[in-house]
Amino acid sequence: MIEFSITQLSLNDKQNIVQNNCWSSECPIELSDLRIVVFPHYNFSEEVKRGNIIIHKKLSQNALSIFKELFELKFQINKAVSMDIYNGSDVDSMNDNNSSAFNGRRIMNSNKWIL
């Protein structure tokens, strides 16, 4: 069975996030403030799958509680993987019907950050 958990990012996780355009040194959120929330979820074929999102540590407990409730309700989520899988592309993630959280980048043609 897939366990619900919250963990700090490993060195490998941090390298993947940086190399795959999900964080840069200009980002106002420090890598040390991010957590990985791992959770089981039902997909659209009613199979239990492993999901994970990267999220700010201040929101991680709330996110974990929400995913626990969704699992109890057998709420279906197509997939939930971190944005580094999509090289930070929101379009690719959305086209794959992926549920995600943190993706540190600037709004196009702006100095504002989407976090």
N, C-alpha and C positions, 0 to 999 in steps of 0.2 A: 504494500500500500504506500502511496505517496504521502509523505508527511507535510504538514504545514510548518513553515519555518521562516525566520528572518535572519539573514546573515550579512556580515560586512563583505564588501567587494574584495576578492583576492587580487593579488598582483596581476594574475592572468586576466581577470575580469576588467581591471583598470586599463590594461594594455589594449584589450579588445575594444573597449569604449573609445579610447583615444584614436586608435588606428582606423576605426570604422566610423569616424565622423560624428560621434554622439557626445563628445565633450572636447573642449579646448581649454588652454590655460587662461583664456579671456572669460570663460564662463563664470558667472557670479556664484555658482554652487561648487563647493569643493568635492572632489571625489570621496573624501573621507566622510562626507555627510550623506552619501548614498547607501542604500541597502538593497539587497535582493530579497524579494518576497516570493517564496516557492509555495505552490498550492496545487492540490488536485482539482480537476474540473471535468465536467461532462462535455464532450464535443457534440457535434450535430448528429453523430451516429450513436449517441448515448454510451460511448466508451469513456472510461476514466483516463484522462491524460494528465501529464505534468505541465503546469504552467509556471511562468516566472515573470516578474516585472522588476524593473529597477525604479526605485522611488526614494524621495528624501526621507531620512530617518525619522523626522517629525510626523510623517504620514504613514509610516510602515505598519504600526500596530492597527490603525484604523483600516488600512487596506487589507491586512490579514483577517480582521474580523469580518469585513464585507465578503471576502472570498470564502470564508467558513460558512457564512449564511447562504451564499449563492450555491455552495456545494450541497448543503442540507436540502435546499429547494430543488436540487437537480437542474439548476439554471444552466443552459447550454452556452458555451463559449467556443467558438471555432478553434482558436489557438491563442496562446499568450506567450510570446517570446520577446526577449529584449531587442531594442532597435539596432544593436550592432549587427544582427543577422541581416538586416536590410541596408547596411552601410549608412544608417541614419536617414534613409529616405522615407518620409511620411507617406508619400504616394505609393511606394512599393509595399509598405506595411498595410496600408488601407486596402490596396488591391488584393492582398492575401488574406483579408479579413482577420487581421491580427489585433489583439488587444494589448496595449502597451502603456507605459507611463513616461518616465524620464527620457528626454531626447534634447540635450542642451545645444541649442543653436539660435542664431539671430533670425528675426523676421526678415524676409527678403526686402532689400532696399530700406533698411531701418537699423538703428542701433539698439533696438529693444530685443530682449531675449525671450524665446519660447522655452519653457522649462517643463 
